[in-house]
Amino acid sequence: MAVVLGTRPEVVKLAGVIRGLGTDAHVVHTGQHYDDSLSGGIFRGMGLPEPQVRIARAGGLPRVEQMSSMIGRMGELFAAERPSVVVVQGDTNSASAGAQAAHYLGIQVVHVEAGLRSYDRTMPEEINRRVIGVLADVHCAPTEGAAAHLRAEGVEPDRIHLTGNTVIEAVLASLPGPASRAAVLRRHGLSPGGFVLATIHRPENTDDPERLGAILGELAGLGIPVLLPLHPRTGTRAWQYGLERLLAGLRVVEPVDHATFLALAHEARLLVSDSGGVQEECTVLKKPLVVVRNNTERPEAMSHGFAVLASPGPELGARARAMLNDPGLAARLAARPSPFGDGRASDRIVALTRALVERAVPRTRRDSEHSAVAAPGVRAATLPSPATTVTAGPTPSGGDPCTDHPTPPVSPAEASSPPREAAAMPLSSSPH
């Protein structure tokens, strides 16, 4: 089996699946995230071995080049060392490329976190989600609403499995204990409940100087310390736009590892972010969140009262202050269950993947020729009406690909050089 990933969130959310598959899982890293702060360190932090295969670095390339490069290199790899199943997660360029490379070679695809929809076609992630939704053989839906989206798009019900979201077990496994959390606060000069934790990295916010300036300005004006682990893209854009004076009003630090982020989030009074993952993590940590987006593919965090949506500018500041000044909010959130599952999603996904491998037979890509996949403890989703998509403000004007990293210049020699590959273990080293 091959597990394709290329970004920090994919490593976090697939860690339990990789552990569950054990030596049968051969991890292929696309290089979409290529520096240690966003890639290498996360494997160590999650207690995972380094990927068995790293293909040529794809991060930093324009989207067309990035996608074609990843599809081509993974196509060569899968053709030479043919896995029986390819597992992809979420909505990144890496996930879309991995699903396409596998599908074109007749290899079955398992999509983790399937069925999320924002209905905003200017978002590269939305296009990736929809492409994978057409190609996947098994759809692991995190919520009933996500399963409903797939059903509405014509996916056969026996291909849709309600597994929950792997973020639950990822948070529970990685959250440091009280002593470690206290040490993290001391390092940053913070007190429990005495600060806001913010992360901003999405192109729709970072690549527009007015939006980025409005976000930083509102954060600086909250009247409470705001800790901002500065994403490389955000820092680059702030420098390009001359927004350093706004950063000076915040406590800016380098990007932190996942465990440190969770420790900070657990002790913060409020979270402000444009991250999809934080929208899920806040429901496990029981923390209020202001989502700085025009829309979201995760409406469950809003419908269960953990998060509110706000556009950059005065709305962001008003919603943040309302949450900061709500004396009963913390107690209410502490009593609410997360809408993203029970912490057993990874086990269910592992069972589905193994079941798919066990019944692998010579096949064509015609969907009508193979039967439903079933696995112990996994049920096909009961489908309610499609979940309501939450929107706020105008549709974004678009953005760069979902690289989660600033786009550095690439020299002609580097762009045309052959890929640098390192394969500590070939995909064919096991029958899976």
HUSUL-V690161 format. One record per residue. N is the residue number from 0. PSI is psi in radians with two decimals (* if undefined). Layout:
n=N psi=PSI
n=N psi=PSI
//
This chain:
n=0 psi=2.52
n=1 psi=2.36
n=2 psi=2.00
n=3 psi=2.31
n=4 psi=2.87
n=5 psi=-0.06
n=6 psi=2.83
n=7 psi=-0.84
n=8 psi=-0.59
n=9 psi=-0.69
n=10 psi=-0.79
n=11 psi=-0.84
n=12 psi=-0.35
n=13 psi=-0.02
n=14 psi=-0.80
n=15 psi=-0.62
n=16 psi=-0.77
n=17 psi=-0.77
n=18 psi=-0.73
n=19 psi=-0.62
n=20 psi=-0.36
n=21 psi=-2.43
n=22 psi=-0.18
n=23 psi=-0.30
n=24 psi=2.19
n=25 psi=1.96
n=26 psi=2.22
n=27 psi=2.04
n=28 psi=2.19
n=29 psi=-0.27
n=30 psi=0.24
n=31 psi=-0.78
n=32 psi=2.21
n=33 psi=-0.03
n=34 psi=2.86
n=35 psi=-0.56
n=36 psi=-0.48
n=37 psi=-0.12
n=38 psi=-1.25
n=39 psi=-0.79
n=40 psi=-0.50
n=41 psi=-0.55
n=42 psi=-0.77
n=43 psi=-0.75
n=44 psi=-0.56
n=45 psi=0.04
n=46 psi=0.52
n=47 psi=2.59
n=48 psi=2.82
n=49 psi=2.66
n=50 psi=2.50
n=51 psi=-0.51
n=52 psi=2.27
n=53 psi=2.14
n=54 psi=3.10
n=55 psi=2.49
n=56 psi=2.18
n=57 psi=-0.35
n=58 psi=2.47
n=59 psi=-0.24
n=60 psi=2.68
n=61 psi=2.69
n=62 psi=-0.75
n=63 psi=-0.80
n=64 psi=-0.69
n=65 psi=-0.85
n=66 psi=-0.79
n=67 psi=-0.65
n=68 psi=-0.83
n=69 psi=-0.76
n=70 psi=-0.77
n=71 psi=-0.81
n=72 psi=-0.71
n=73 psi=-0.59
n=74 psi=-0.77
n=75 psi=-0.75
n=76 psi=-0.82
n=77 psi=-0.56
n=78 psi=-0.66
n=79 psi=-0.68
n=80 psi=1.31
n=81 psi=1.96
n=82 psi=2.73
n=83 psi=-0.49
n=84 psi=2.52
n=85 psi=2.22
n=86 psi=2.26
n=87 psi=2.77
n=88 psi=2.30
n=89 psi=-2.39
n=90 psi=0.44
n=91 psi=2.93
n=92 psi=-0.64
n=93 psi=-0.78
n=94 psi=-0.78
n=95 psi=-0.77
n=96 psi=-0.72
n=97 psi=-0.74
n=98 psi=-0.71
n=99 psi=-0.80
n=100 psi=-0.74
n=101 psi=-0.83
n=102 psi=-0.74
n=103 psi=-0.37
n=104 psi=0.14
n=105 psi=0.37
n=106 psi=2.38
n=107 psi=2.56
n=108 psi=2.27
n=109 psi=2.16
n=110 psi=1.98
n=111 psi=2.38
n=112 psi=0.88
n=113 psi=2.65
n=114 psi=-0.01
n=115 psi=2.46
n=116 psi=2.34
n=117 psi=-0.31
n=118 psi=0.51
n=119 psi=1.75
n=120 psi=-0.13
n=121 psi=-0.22
n=122 psi=2.12
n=123 psi=-0.61
n=124 psi=-0.64
n=125 psi=-0.70
n=126 psi=-0.77
n=127 psi=-0.78
n=128 psi=-0.76
n=129 psi=-0.67
n=130 psi=-0.84
n=131 psi=-0.62
n=132 psi=-0.54
n=133 psi=-0.57
n=134 psi=-0.47
n=135 psi=2.55
n=136 psi=-0.58
n=137 psi=2.22
n=138 psi=1.99
n=139 psi=1.65
n=140 psi=2.31
n=141 psi=-0.43
n=142 psi=2.88
n=143 psi=-0.66
n=144 psi=-0.71
n=145 psi=-0.71
n=146 psi=-0.65
n=147 psi=-0.69
n=148 psi=-0.76
n=149 psi=-0.77
n=150 psi=-0.72
n=151 psi=-0.44
n=152 psi=0.05
n=153 psi=0.18
n=154 psi=2.34
n=155 psi=2.36
n=156 psi=-0.54
n=157 psi=-0.07
n=158 psi=-0.17
n=159 psi=2.20
n=160 psi=2.21
n=161 psi=1.80
n=162 psi=-0.31
n=163 psi=3.09
n=164 psi=2.31
n=165 psi=-0.17
n=166 psi=-0.51
n=167 psi=-0.96
n=168 psi=-0.51
n=169 psi=-0.75
n=170 psi=-0.82
n=171 psi=-0.59
n=172 psi=-0.50
n=173 psi=-0.26
n=174 psi=2.09
n=175 psi=2.76
n=176 psi=3.08
n=177 psi=-0.75
n=178 psi=-0.73
n=179 psi=-0.67
n=180 psi=-0.71
n=181 psi=-0.66
n=182 psi=-0.68
n=183 psi=-0.77
n=184 psi=-0.72
n=185 psi=-0.71
n=186 psi=-0.55
n=187 psi=0.06
n=188 psi=0.67
n=189 psi=2.80
n=190 psi=2.64
n=191 psi=2.28
n=192 psi=0.17
n=193 psi=0.34
n=194 psi=2.87
n=195 psi=2.40
n=196 psi=2.18
n=197 psi=2.52
n=198 psi=2.32
n=199 psi=2.16
n=200 psi=-0.22
n=201 psi=2.48
n=202 psi=-0.62
n=203 psi=-0.45
n=204 psi=-0.68
n=205 psi=-0.49
n=206 psi=0.13
n=207 psi=1.95
n=208 psi=-0.61
n=209 psi=-0.76
n=210 psi=-0.83
n=211 psi=-0.74
n=212 psi=-0.70
n=213 psi=-0.71
n=214 psi=-0.88
n=215 psi=-0.67
n=216 psi=-0.76
n=217 psi=-0.68
n=218 psi=-0.74
n=219 psi=-0.39
n=220 psi=0.21
n=221 psi=-0.27
n=222 psi=0.34
n=223 psi=2.53
n=224 psi=2.34
n=225 psi=2.02
n=226 psi=2.19
n=227 psi=1.67
n=228 psi=2.00
n=229 psi=1.96
n=230 psi=2.48
n=231 psi=-0.71
n=232 psi=-0.77
n=233 psi=-0.74
n=234 psi=-0.74
n=235 psi=-0.80
n=236 psi=-0.69
n=237 psi=-0.70
n=238 psi=-0.73
n=239 psi=-0.64
n=240 psi=0.00
n=241 psi=0.66
n=242 psi=0.32
n=243 psi=-0.58
n=244 psi=-0.55
n=245 psi=-0.64
n=246 psi=-0.52
n=247 psi=-0.37
n=248 psi=0.04
n=249 psi=2.86
n=250 psi=1.60
n=251 psi=2.28
n=252 psi=2.89
n=253 psi=2.77
n=254 psi=2.49
n=255 psi=2.76
n=256 psi=2.96
n=257 psi=-0.76
n=258 psi=-0.72
n=259 psi=-0.71
n=260 psi=-0.78
n=261 psi=-0.68
n=262 psi=-0.78
n=263 psi=-0.75
n=264 psi=-0.69
n=265 psi=-0.59
n=266 psi=-0.13
n=267 psi=2.74
n=268 psi=-0.53
n=269 psi=2.54
n=270 psi=2.47
n=271 psi=2.19
n=272 psi=2.77
n=273 psi=0.22
n=274 psi=2.44
n=275 psi=-0.73
n=276 psi=-0.66
n=277 psi=-0.53
n=278 psi=-0.54
n=279 psi=-0.76
n=280 psi=-0.59
n=281 psi=-0.48
n=282 psi=-0.37
n=283 psi=-0.69
n=284 psi=-0.21
n=285 psi=0.79
n=286 psi=2.50
n=287 psi=2.58
n=288 psi=2.36
n=289 psi=2.09
n=290 psi=2.03
n=291 psi=1.43
n=292 psi=2.84
n=293 psi=-0.49
n=294 psi=3.00
n=295 psi=2.56
n=296 psi=0.08
n=297 psi=1.20
n=298 psi=-0.26
n=299 psi=-0.62
n=300 psi=-0.58
n=301 psi=-0.81
n=302 psi=-0.42
n=303 psi=0.11
n=304 psi=0.10
n=305 psi=-0.47
n=306 psi=2.73
n=307 psi=2.66
n=308 psi=2.41
n=309 psi=2.46
n=310 psi=2.73
n=311 psi=2.54
n=312 psi=-2.72
n=313 psi=-0.57
n=314 psi=-0.70
n=315 psi=-0.88
n=316 psi=-0.72
n=317 psi=-0.76
n=318 psi=-0.67
n=319 psi=-0.78
n=320 psi=-0.63
n=321 psi=-0.71
n=322 psi=-0.71
n=323 psi=-0.55
n=324 psi=0.18
n=325 psi=1.81
n=326 psi=-0.42
n=327 psi=0.04
n=328 psi=-0.78
n=329 psi=-0.76
n=330 psi=-0.68
n=331 psi=-0.77
n=332 psi=-0.62
n=333 psi=-0.47
n=334 psi=-0.05
n=335 psi=2.36
n=336 psi=2.69
n=337 psi=2.43
n=338 psi=0.02
n=339 psi=0.27
n=340 psi=-2.99
n=341 psi=0.14
n=342 psi=0.23
n=343 psi=0.31
n=344 psi=-0.75
n=345 psi=-0.73
n=346 psi=-0.73
n=347 psi=-0.71
n=348 psi=-0.69
n=349 psi=-0.77
n=350 psi=-0.73
n=351 psi=-0.73
n=352 psi=-0.77
n=353 psi=-0.65
n=354 psi=-0.66
n=355 psi=-0.69
n=356 psi=-0.76
n=357 psi=-0.57
n=358 psi=0.19
n=359 psi=2.24
n=360 psi=2.86
n=361 psi=2.26
n=362 psi=2.85
n=363 psi=3.12
n=364 psi=0.15
n=365 psi=2.08
n=366 psi=-0.51
n=367 psi=-0.17
n=368 psi=-0.11
n=369 psi=2.62
n=370 psi=3.06
n=371 psi=2.66
n=372 psi=2.28
n=373 psi=2.62
n=374 psi=2.62
n=375 psi=2.32
n=376 psi=0.11
n=377 psi=2.25
n=378 psi=2.62
n=379 psi=2.56
n=380 psi=2.43
n=381 psi=2.13
n=382 psi=2.02
n=383 psi=-3.01
n=384 psi=2.62
n=385 psi=2.46
n=386 psi=2.54
n=387 psi=2.32
n=388 psi=2.23
n=389 psi=2.28
n=390 psi=2.75
n=391 psi=2.28
n=392 psi=-3.07
n=393 psi=2.79
n=394 psi=2.36
n=395 psi=2.77
n=396 psi=0.09
n=397 psi=-3.01
n=398 psi=-3.08
n=399 psi=2.95
n=400 psi=2.81
n=401 psi=1.17
n=402 psi=-0.24
n=403 psi=0.59
n=404 psi=2.53
n=405 psi=2.71
n=406 psi=1.80
n=407 psi=2.80
n=408 psi=2.49
n=409 psi=2.14
n=410 psi=2.67
n=411 psi=-0.66
n=412 psi=-0.72
n=413 psi=-0.71
n=414 psi=-0.55
n=415 psi=-0.01
n=416 psi=2.68
n=417 psi=2.64
n=418 psi=2.53
n=419 psi=1.98
n=420 psi=2.55
n=421 psi=2.04
n=422 psi=1.74
n=423 psi=-0.41
n=424 psi=2.15
n=425 psi=2.67
n=426 psi=-0.44
n=427 psi=0.12
n=428 psi=-0.18
n=429 psi=2.86
n=430 psi=-0.18
n=431 psi=*
//
